[in-house]
Structures are given as C-alpha cells and as structure tokens.
Amino acid sequence: MRPVDGPQGLRPLGFGGDERIVGMDFPTNPVKSVYLEEGAFAIVVREVIRLLKLDAYRPVVIVNGHGAPNHVRTLRRLAAEESDPPRVRVVYETASSPALPPLDPGHAERGETAFIMSAAPESVDVSALPPIQTPLRYRDHGIVNGAAFDGRPTPDFTVPRDSDPRYATSDEGAAAFARGIERLASQVRTYLADSTT
C-alpha cells in the first residue's frame, strides 16, 4: 500500500490520501498491475537463486528492470543474503538506471513507452490516449513521471511534456536499451573477472 505523503505517496500523485492503492492500480486505470506482494516476490526470487546456485553459475546477477522501492529493497537484501563468497557471489543490478537518461524513469511515461515501442511495438497504442492537447492526470491514467514518484509532482498533477508517452519514439527506446545492455555487459564482465581471481 502506498504511503500518504513523500516519495511514492498518494498526495503527490493527486489523491486525497485516504485511498488504498496497491502498485499502480489507480481506480480509473483499466490496466491492472501484476503486482506480487513483497513476501511472495521474495520467496519466488529466492527459489530461483537457490536453483541457480546448485549449478555452476558464477556469479548470479539479479537484474531488475524497474520496480517499486519495496521490491528493490527485497532484491538487494536477497543478493546480500544469498551470496556465499568465495563459492558464489549474488549481485543486484538495475537495467533502467542510468540506462534511460535523458528519459524520466516513471511509470508508463515516455521512457517506458519508448522502450516498449522498440521491444514490442504491437503492445503500444498511444492513440488510445486523449488528444495531445489534453493533459494526462496521474490518477486518471496511471502514467506518472519520476519526479512525481520522488514527491515532486507538477502543480496540477499531470505528466509534463518531456515525460508524456505521446511523444515517445521507438528510436529513443532502442537507444536507451542499447545503453542499458552495454552498461550491464560491462558490469557482468567485471563480476566474471572477479569470480575467477
């Protein structure tokens, strides 16, 4: 459940503060989250790590594309708890940061939309959104820019132009994806080199 104020809070997203909202299941958003409760999420991920550790995978790298703060904390905790140096090192990495700049890592905003446009274009239909001159209110569409999640929303609780998914292109998504892959590949090469010494 979201806090009332501050980062990830209800009020910075344009709600009154007394609503119960889990994940991105905003009341008027017709697309529901596939949001695993944190404890269930931890059990599933821990089991996958356990199975990988039975084999010769060294290191085990957990890559998180983009997730809620509680899920990120869970992944970091699991990486620390499941590491067993020198036999196996479990590490946490994120695919989205700093791979997305200058795009804003929010939810269903320009950065995520551009990425999906490049990876699965048949899954994106920005024409289903209101016309470009109509502001997108966070609470009406479940589209939120990163600054709002950080507790710095726009004054009218709408997605700013630079984060508006209606301006996304597959080219900027492909470029962000390429930067992310290169960063992750470099990091994994470092982990592999460390695991052989």
C-alpha positions as protocol buffer text, in pm:
chain_id: "A"
residue {
  index: 1
  type: MET
  ca { x: 0 y: 0 z: 0 }
}
residue {
  index: 2
  type: ARG
  ca { x: 126 y: 348 z: -83 }
}
residue {
  index: 3
  type: PRO
  ca { x: 217 y: 599 z: 189 }
}
residue {
  index: 4
  type: VAL
  ca { x: 14 y: 921 z: 209 }
}
residue {
  index: 5
  type: ASP
  ca { x: 293 y: 1178 z: 163 }
}
residue {
  index: 6
  type: GLY
  ca { x: 652 y: 1185 z: 39 }
}
residue {
  index: 7
  type: PRO
  ca { x: 814 y: 964 z: -224 }
}
residue {
  index: 8
  type: GLN
  ca { x: 570 y: 716 z: -381 }
}
residue {
  index: 9
  type: GLY
  ca { x: 293 y: 880 z: -175 }
}
residue {
  index: 10
  type: LEU
  ca { x: -73 y: 928 z: -264 }
}
residue {
  index: 11
  type: ARG
  ca { x: -93 y: 1307 z: -230 }
}
residue {
  index: 12
  type: PRO
  ca { x: 199 y: 1379 z: -467 }
}
residue {
  index: 13
  type: LEU
  ca { x: 9 y: 1170 z: -725 }
}
residue {
  index: 14
  type: GLY
  ca { x: -306 y: 1379 z: -692 }
}
residue {
  index: 15
  type: PHE
  ca { x: -504 y: 1161 z: -450 }
}
residue {
  index: 16
  type: GLY
  ca { x: -665 y: 1272 z: -124 }
}
residue {
  index: 17
  type: GLY
  ca { x: -456 y: 1039 z: 90 }
}
residue {
  index: 18
  type: ASP
  ca { x: -729 y: 811 z: 225 }
}
residue {
  index: 19
  type: GLU
  ca { x: -742 y: 575 z: -75 }
}
residue {
  index: 20
  type: ARG
  ca { x: -595 y: 225 z: -61 }
}
residue {
  index: 21
  type: ILE
  ca { x: -384 y: 181 z: -374 }
}
residue {
  index: 22
  type: VAL
  ca { x: -153 y: -112 z: -431 }
}
residue {
  index: 23
  type: GLY
  ca { x: 108 y: -86 z: -705 }
}
residue {
  index: 24
  type: MET
  ca { x: -28 y: 115 z: -997 }
}
residue {
  index: 25
  type: ASP
  ca { x: -390 y: 2 z: -955 }
}
residue {
  index: 26
  type: PHE
  ca { x: -530 y: 353 z: -972 }
}
residue {
  index: 27
  type: PRO
  ca { x: -912 y: 349 z: -955 }
}
residue {
  index: 28
  type: THR
  ca { x: -973 y: 471 z: -1312 }
}
residue {
  index: 29
  type: ASN
  ca { x: -679 y: 290 z: -1470 }
}
residue {
  index: 30
  type: PRO
  ca { x: -827 y: 0 z: -1670 }
}
residue {
  index: 31
  type: VAL
  ca { x: -492 y: -183 z: -1684 }
}
residue {
  index: 32
  type: LYS
  ca { x: -428 y: -357 z: -1354 }
}
residue {
  index: 33
  type: SER
  ca { x: -81 y: -422 z: -1212 }
}
residue {
  index: 34
  type: VAL
  ca { x: 69 y: -765 z: -1197 }
}
residue {
  index: 35
  type: TYR
  ca { x: 193 y: -675 z: -852 }
}
residue {
  index: 36
  type: LEU
  ca { x: 329 y: -954 z: -636 }
}
residue {
  index: 37
  type: GLU
  ca { x: 306 y: -895 z: -264 }
}
residue {
  index: 38
  type: GLU
  ca { x: 658 y: -839 z: -135 }
}
residue {
  index: 39
  type: GLY
  ca { x: 679 y: -1161 z: 68 }
}
residue {
  index: 40
  type: ALA
  ca { x: 559 y: -1378 z: -223 }
}
residue {
  index: 41
  type: PHE
  ca { x: 801 y: -1198 z: -455 }
}
residue {
  index: 42
  type: ALA
  ca { x: 1090 y: -1270 z: -216 }
}
residue {
  index: 43
  type: ILE
  ca { x: 1003 y: -1641 z: -198 }
}
residue {
  index: 44
  type: VAL
  ca { x: 992 y: -1676 z: -578 }
}
residue {
  index: 45
  type: VAL
  ca { x: 1320 y: -1491 z: -636 }
}
residue {
  index: 46
  type: ARG
  ca { x: 1498 y: -1673 z: -352 }
}
residue {
  index: 47
  type: GLU
  ca { x: 1393 y: -2007 z: -501 }
}
residue {
  index: 48
  type: VAL
  ca { x: 1529 y: -1912 z: -845 }
}
residue {
  index: 49
  type: ILE
  ca { x: 1858 y: -1806 z: -686 }
}
residue {
  index: 50
  type: ARG
  ca { x: 1874 y: -2133 z: -490 }
}
residue {
  index: 51
  type: LEU
  ca { x: 1830 y: -2334 z: -809 }
}
residue {
  index: 52
  type: LEU
  ca { x: 2094 y: -2132 z: -996 }
}
residue {
  index: 53
  type: LYS
  ca { x: 2340 y: -2181 z: -712 }
}
residue {
  index: 54
  type: LEU
  ca { x: 2304 y: -2560 z: -747 }
}
residue {
  index: 55
  type: ASP
  ca { x: 2462 y: -2527 z: -1089 }
}
residue {
  index: 56
  type: ALA
  ca { x: 2794 y: -2371 z: -1182 }
}
residue {
  index: 57
  type: TYR
  ca { x: 2661 y: -2018 z: -1241 }
}
residue {
  index: 58
  type: ARG
  ca { x: 2915 y: -1773 z: -1103 }
}
residue {
  index: 59
  type: PRO
  ca { x: 2826 y: -1501 z: -1037 }
}
residue {
  index: 60
  type: VAL
  ca { x: 2446 y: -1489 z: -1012 }
}
residue {
  index: 61
  type: VAL
  ca { x: 2327 y: -1147 z: -1128 }
}
residue {
  index: 62
  type: ILE
  ca { x: 1975 y: -1033 z: -1038 }
}
residue {
  index: 63
  type: VAL
  ca { x: 1866 y: -772 z: -1295 }
}
residue {
  index: 64
  type: ASN
  ca { x: 1566 y: -559 z: -1209 }
}
residue {
  index: 65
  type: GLY
  ca { x: 1409 y: -370 z: -1498 }
}
residue {
  index: 66
  type: HIS
  ca { x: 1205 y: -127 z: -1294 }
}
residue {
  index: 67
  type: GLY
  ca { x: 1024 y: -183 z: -971 }
}
residue {
  index: 68
  type: ALA
  ca { x: 867 y: -46 z: -660 }
}
residue {
  index: 69
  type: PRO
  ca { x: 1102 y: 61 z: -379 }
}
residue {
  index: 70
  type: ASN
  ca { x: 996 y: -232 z: -158 }
}
residue {
  index: 71
  type: HIS
  ca { x: 1076 y: -479 z: -436 }
}
residue {
  index: 72
  type: VAL
  ca { x: 1413 y: -315 z: -498 }
}
residue {
  index: 73
  type: ARG
  ca { x: 1495 y: -343 z: -125 }
}
residue {
  index: 74
  type: THR
  ca { x: 1391 y: -710 z: -136 }
}
residue {
  index: 75
  type: LEU
  ca { x: 1620 y: -784 z: -432 }
}
residue {
  index: 76
  type: ARG
  ca { x: 1914 y: -607 z: -270 }
}
residue {
  index: 77
  type: ARG
  ca { x: 1854 y: -798 z: 55 }
}
residue {
  index: 78
  type: LEU
  ca { x: 1832 y: -1132 z: -127 }
}
residue {
  index: 79
  type: ALA
  ca { x: 2155 y: -1062 z: -314 }
}
residue {
  index: 80
  type: ALA
  ca { x: 2332 y: -998 z: 16 }
}
residue {
  index: 81
  type: GLU
  ca { x: 2174 y: -1293 z: 197 }
}
residue {
  index: 82
  type: GLU
  ca { x: 2229 y: -1546 z: -82 }
}
residue {
  index: 83
  type: SER
  ca { x: 2593 y: -1459 z: -153 }
}
residue {
  index: 84
  type: ASP
  ca { x: 2833 y: -1720 z: -23 }
}
residue {
  index: 85
  type: PRO
  ca { x: 3183 y: -1599 z: -108 }
}
residue {
  index: 86
  type: PRO
  ca { x: 3405 y: -1727 z: -244 }
}
residue {
  index: 87
  type: ARG
  ca { x: 3184 y: -2010 z: -375 }
}
residue {
  index: 88
  type: VAL
  ca { x: 2916 y: -1787 z: -524 }
}
residue {
  index: 89
  type: ARG
  ca { x: 2851 y: -1416 z: -540 }
}
residue {
  index: 90
  type: VAL
  ca { x: 2493 y: -1293 z: -589 }
}
residue {
  index: 91
  type: VAL
  ca { x: 2473 y: -932 z: -704 }
}
residue {
  index: 92
  type: TYR
  ca { x: 2193 y: -687 z: -778 }
}
residue {
  index: 93
  type: GLU
  ca { x: 2183 y: -465 z: -1086 }
}
residue {
  index: 94
  type: THR
  ca { x: 1917 y: -248 z: -1244 }
}
residue {
  index: 95
  type: ALA
  ca { x: 1855 y: -233 z: -1616 }
}
residue {
  index: 96
  type: SER
  ca { x: 1691 y: 108 z: -1613 }
}
residue {
  index: 97
  type: SER
  ca { x: 1933 y: 333 z: -1432 }
}
residue {
  index: 98
  type: PRO
  ca { x: 2142 y: 501 z: -1556 }
}
residue {
  index: 99
  type: ALA
  ca { x: 2044 y: 346 z: -1889 }
}
residue {
  index: 100
  type: LEU
  ca { x: 1738 y: 563 z: -1951 }
}
residue {
  index: 101
  type: PRO
  ca { x: 1862 y: 923 z: -1919 }
}
residue {
  index: 102
  type: PRO
  ca { x: 1768 y: 1166 z: -2055 }
}
residue {
  index: 103
  type: LEU
  ca { x: 1430 y: 991 z: -2030 }
}
residue {
  index: 104
  type: ASP
  ca { x: 1248 y: 1010 z: -1696 }
}
residue {
  index: 105
  type: PRO
  ca { x: 1207 y: 671 z: -1522 }
}
residue {
  index: 106
  type: GLY
  ca { x: 846 y: 683 z: -1406 }
}
residue {
  index: 107
  type: HIS
  ca { x: 554 y: 456 z: -1486 }
}
residue {
  index: 108
  type: ALA
  ca { x: 412 y: 420 z: -1840 }
}
residue {
  index: 109
  type: GLU
  ca { x: 566 y: 757 z: -1922 }
}
residue {
  index: 110
  type: ARG
  ca { x: 781 y: 847 z: -2219 }
}
residue {
  index: 111
  type: GLY
  ca { x: 1083 y: 635 z: -2123 }
}
residue {
  index: 112
  type: GLU
  ca { x: 893 y: 313 z: -2060 }
}
residue {
  index: 113
  type: THR
  ca { x: 670 y: 372 z: -2362 }
}
residue {
  index: 114
  type: ALA
  ca { x: 971 y: 431 z: -2588 }
}
residue {
  index: 115
  type: PHE
  ca { x: 1135 y: 114 z: -2460 }
}
residue {
  index: 116
  type: ILE
  ca { x: 825 y: -98 z: -2528 }
}
residue {
  index: 117
  type: MET
  ca { x: 783 y: 69 z: -2868 }
}
residue {
  index: 118
  type: SER
  ca { x: 1128 y: -60 z: -2959 }
}
residue {
  index: 119
  type: ALA
  ca { x: 1095 y: -404 z: -2797 }
}
residue {
  index: 120
  type: ALA
  ca { x: 729 y: -490 z: -2864 }
}
residue {
  index: 121
  type: PRO
  ca { x: 572 y: -224 z: -3087 }
}
residue {
  index: 122
  type: GLU
  ca { x: 247 y: -420 z: -3122 }
}
residue {
  index: 123
  type: SER
  ca { x: 192 y: -365 z: -2747 }
}
residue {
  index: 124
  type: VAL
  ca { x: 178 y: 15 z: -2771 }
}
residue {
  index: 125
  type: ASP
  ca { x: -113 y: 225 z: -2892 }
}
residue {
  index: 126
  type: VAL
  ca { x: -63 y: 584 z: -2781 }
}
residue {
  index: 127
  type: SER
  ca { x: -359 y: 683 z: -3000 }
}
residue {
  index: 128
  type: ALA
  ca { x: -580 y: 528 z: -2728 }
}
residue {
  index: 129
  type: LEU
  ca { x: -474 y: 815 z: -2501 }
}
residue {
  index: 130
  type: PRO
  ca { x: -654 y: 1150 z: -2507 }
}
residue {
  index: 131
  type: PRO
  ca { x: -552 y: 1402 z: -2777 }
}
residue {
  index: 132
  type: ILE
  ca { x: -209 y: 1559 z: -2731 }
}
residue {
  index: 133
  type: GLN
  ca { x: -352 y: 1892 z: -2609 }
}
residue {
  index: 134
  type: THR
  ca { x: -531 y: 1715 z: -2320 }
}
residue {
  index: 135
  type: PRO
  ca { x: -319 y: 1692 z: -2004 }
}
residue {
  index: 136
  type: LEU
  ca { x: -270 y: 1341 z: -1862 }
}
residue {
  index: 137
  type: ARG
  ca { x: -360 y: 1340 z: -1491 }
}
residue {
  index: 138
  type: TYR
  ca { x: -159 y: 1086 z: -1294 }
}
residue {
  index: 139
  type: ARG
  ca { x: -460 y: 941 z: -1116 }
}
residue {
  index: 140
  type: ASP
  ca { x: -670 y: 907 z: -1432 }
}
residue {
  index: 141
  type: HIS
  ca { x: -425 y: 713 z: -1645 }
}
residue {
  index: 142
  type: GLY
  ca { x: -166 y: 555 z: -1415 }
}
residue {
  index: 143
  type: ILE
  ca { x: 102 y: 745 z: -1607 }
}
residue {
  index: 144
  type: VAL
  ca { x: 347 y: 909 z: -1366 }
}
residue {
  index: 145
  type: ASN
  ca { x: 679 y: 1084 z: -1420 }
}
residue {
  index: 146
  type: GLY
  ca { x: 973 y: 1002 z: -1196 }
}
residue {
  index: 147
  type: ALA
  ca { x: 979 y: 1341 z: -1022 }
}
residue {
  index: 148
  type: ALA
  ca { x: 621 y: 1287 z: -902 }
}
residue {
  index: 149
  type: PHE
  ca { x: 719 y: 949 z: -757 }
}
residue {
  index: 150
  type: ASP
  ca { x: 1003 y: 1129 z: -579 }
}
residue {
  index: 151
  type: GLY
  ca { x: 748 y: 1362 z: -416 }
}
residue {
  index: 152
  type: ARG
  ca { x: 788 y: 1648 z: -667 }
}
residue {
  index: 153
  type: PRO
  ca { x: 470 y: 1640 z: -879 }
}
residue {
  index: 154
  type: THR
  ca { x: 361 y: 1905 z: -1124 }
}
residue {
  index: 155
  type: PRO
  ca { x: 127 y: 2164 z: -966 }
}
residue {
  index: 156
  type: ASP
  ca { x: -176 y: 2019 z: -1148 }
}
residue {
  index: 157
  type: PHE
  ca { x: -73 y: 1651 z: -1103 }
}
residue {
  index: 158
  type: THR
  ca { x: -31 y: 1596 z: -1475 }
}
residue {
  index: 159
  type: VAL
  ca { x: 251 y: 1438 z: -1674 }
}
residue {
  index: 160
  type: PRO
  ca { x: 491 y: 1708 z: -1802 }
}
residue {
  index: 161
  type: ARG
  ca { x: 560 y: 1725 z: -2175 }
}
residue {
  index: 162
  type: ASP
  ca { x: 911 y: 1580 z: -2150 }
}
residue {
  index: 163
  type: SER
  ca { x: 764 y: 1267 z: -1984 }
}
residue {
  index: 164
  type: ASP
  ca { x: 448 y: 1246 z: -2194 }
}
residue {
  index: 165
  type: PRO
  ca { x: 424 y: 900 z: -2358 }
}
residue {
  index: 166
  type: ARG
  ca { x: 253 y: 1053 z: -2662 }
}
residue {
  index: 167
  type: TYR
  ca { x: 594 y: 1196 z: -2760 }
}
residue {
  index: 168
  type: ALA
  ca { x: 782 y: 864 z: -2726 }
}
residue {
  index: 169
  type: THR
  ca { x: 963 y: 711 z: -3023 }
}
residue {
  index: 170
  type: SER
  ca { x: 1095 y: 363 z: -3078 }
}
residue {
  index: 171
  type: ASP
  ca { x: 1435 y: 512 z: -3170 }
}
residue {
  index: 172
  type: GLU
  ca { x: 1484 y: 667 z: -2826 }
}
residue {
  index: 173
  type: GLY
  ca { x: 1371 y: 339 z: -2668 }
}
residue {
  index: 174
  type: ALA
  ca { x: 1619 y: 140 z: -2877 }
}
residue {
  index: 175
  type: ALA
  ca { x: 1899 y: 382 z: -2783 }
}
residue {
  index: 176
  type: ALA
  ca { x: 1816 y: 352 z: -2411 }
}
residue {
  index: 177
  type: PHE
  ca { x: 1802 y: -27 z: -2443 }
}
residue {
  index: 178
  type: ALA
  ca { x: 2144 y: -35 z: -2614 }
}
residue {
  index: 179
  type: ARG
  ca { x: 2298 y: 185 z: -2341 }
}
residue {
  index: 180
  type: GLY
  ca { x: 2150 y: -38 z: -2073 }
}
residue {
  index: 181
  type: ILE
  ca { x: 2278 y: -358 z: -2235 }
}
residue {
  index: 182
  type: GLU
  ca { x: 2627 y: -216 z: -2275 }
}
residue {
  index: 183
  type: ARG
  ca { x: 2637 y: -100 z: -1912 }
}
residue {
  index: 184
  type: LEU
  ca { x: 2513 y: -437 z: -1784 }
}
residue {
  index: 185
  type: ALA
  ca { x: 2751 y: -631 z: -2008 }
}
residue {
  index: 186
  type: SER
  ca { x: 3043 y: -427 z: -1878 }
}
residue {
  index: 187
  type: GLN
  ca { x: 2936 y: -484 z: -1518 }
}
residue {
  index: 188
  type: VAL
  ca { x: 2891 y: -860 z: -1571 }
}
residue {
  index: 189
  type: ARG
  ca { x: 3236 y: -880 z: -1732 }
}
residue {
  index: 190
  type: THR
  ca { x: 3376 y: -721 z: -1416 }
}
residue {
  index: 191
  type: TYR
  ca { x: 3187 y: -968 z: -1194 }
}
residue {
  index: 192
  type: LEU
  ca { x: 3312 y: -1261 z: -1406 }
}
residue {
  index: 193
  type: ALA
  ca { x: 3671 y: -1139 z: -1384 }
}
residue {
  index: 194
  type: ASP
  ca { x: 3638 y: -1101 z: -1006 }
}
residue {
  index: 195
  type: SER
  ca { x: 3494 y: -1453 z: -971 }
}
residue {
  index: 196
  type: THR
  ca { x: 3794 y: -1615 z: -1141 }
}
residue {
  index: 197
  type: THR
  ca { x: 4054 y: -1449 z: -920 }
}
